[in-house]
Amino acid sequence: MLLAVDIGNTNVNFGVFDGETLKATWRVSSDVRREPDEYAALSLVLLERKGIPVAQITDCIVCSVVPPLTPVIDAALRAYFNIAPLILGAGTRTGMRILYENPREVGADRIAHGIAAYKRYGGPVIVIDFGTATVFDAINVDGDYLGGAIAPGINLAAEALFQRASRLPRIELGRPKQAIGRNTVASMQSGMFYGYVGLVEGLVQRFQQELGGGAKVVATGGMAQAIAQDTKVIDAIDPDLVLTGLRLLHELNASPGRHEKGAGHA
């Protein structure tokens, strides 16, 4: 079985694949203060609860946007899973042309979810990832990664408002009953929720124009379901898009002996 690991700014997401089937997922908070033993212990307990023996995990692929956490997860996998993971980075084959001015600037997770979106939905396709940042990516009809847009994530924006505006409270995000808030909390919820619906619709419209129209729009990440309920521009919700992309990348880069302890990185 393949263990796919997506190290994000807020969470580390894990997925176990048996062939093309995603058998189990779990997530733990991203914390650079944690030791490899802690990440390994959490994962081993969760694997056991999901009925997957650790001995059945023979391969692993990792993508990371948190460089300090990459060696921590790497050490945990080597010590407790006896696996040297394939770490997505420079030199990893992607099968996708990256047309960014500097391809090295593109986050590994953006490559992974772009590859999965094109494989599943064809092109052109627009991916919206509602994470710590709200990230938009565009892949053309030929499967080339063109670029995208990055905005603060909705939770990050709400927290910034609380931190920088002394009279505004910390709020629980959710869909308000109406756009015109009748109190401070309702007004903040409206600004956050419907403001991000407007952000999504506006950027998708511009992306569609630049792509020539007809692009499918796929959403992933924590707020995808909630935002999609209030807009018609999102065609599909795919919560495991990055993990699927990692599986596809592993298939492209798999080599004999990678499960052996001490094998090199990509």
Secondary structure, DSSP 8 states (H G I E B T S, - for coil): -EEEEEE-SSEEEEEEEETTEEEEEEEEE--TTS-HHHHHHHHHHHHHHTT--GGG--EEEEEES-GGGHHHHHHHHHHHS----EE-STT---SS-B-SSSGGGS-HHHHHHHHHHHHHH-SSEEEEEESSEEEEEEE-TTS-EEEEEEEE-HHHHHHHHHHH-TT---------S-SS-SSHHHHHHHHHHHHHHHHHHHHHHHHHHHHTS--EEEEEETTHHHHHTT-SS--EE-TTHHHHHHHHHHHHH--TTTTSTT----
